[in-house]
Amino acid sequence: MEQQAISVTTISSYLKNILDNDQLLYRVKVFGEISSFNISNRIAYFGLKDENALLNCVAFNLEYVGSIKIGDKVIVTGTPNYYIKGGRLSFNVERVEQFGEGEL
């Protein structure tokens, strides 16, 4: 049986709904090393990586990020978010804790 095609909006909305309603992903803590850092319009954008993966993070309040810099090991608390219009997954950060010096 042939499956019908669905729209980009339908699949994107479905993915966002999964992420938004999974309680395991709400305010989850993730650790890694800061691999990039940029501030634009009082919003911090940074990459959090380990040996095998990269997570794009965003903090809408600069107070959340403190004085982090590239190479820092941190633990971030937040919630993943799928931005439908841009087709991007990001991790919305609510808190950053220093966790040591990076190795990567």
Residue, then its C-alpha position, 0 to 999 in steps of 0.5 A: m500500500e502506497q503512503q500519501a505524502i504529507s506537507v512540510t508543515t504537517i511533519s514539522s508540526y508533528l515533530k514540534n508536538i513530540l518535543d513539546n509534550d515529552q516530559l522527560l525533555y522538560r528542564v533536562k540537564v545536559f553537559g558538554e563543552i562550549s564550542s562556539f559563542n555569540i551574542s546578538n540582540r541580547i540573545a546568546y547563541f552557543g554550541l555545546k559538544d562532546e566527542n560525538a555530537l553538537l547541540n545548538c543552544v540559545a539563551f534568551n536572557l544573558e543572565y542565564v549564561g554568566s561568563i562562559k567562554i569557548g572551551d568551558k565545560v558546562i551543565v546547561t538546564g533547558t528544554p529542546n525546541y523545534y522552530i518550525k519556520g526555520g526547520r531548526l532544533s535548538f536547546n533553550v537554556e534556562r541555566v548554565e553551571q560551570f563544570g570545569e575546563g574543556e578538553l576538546 
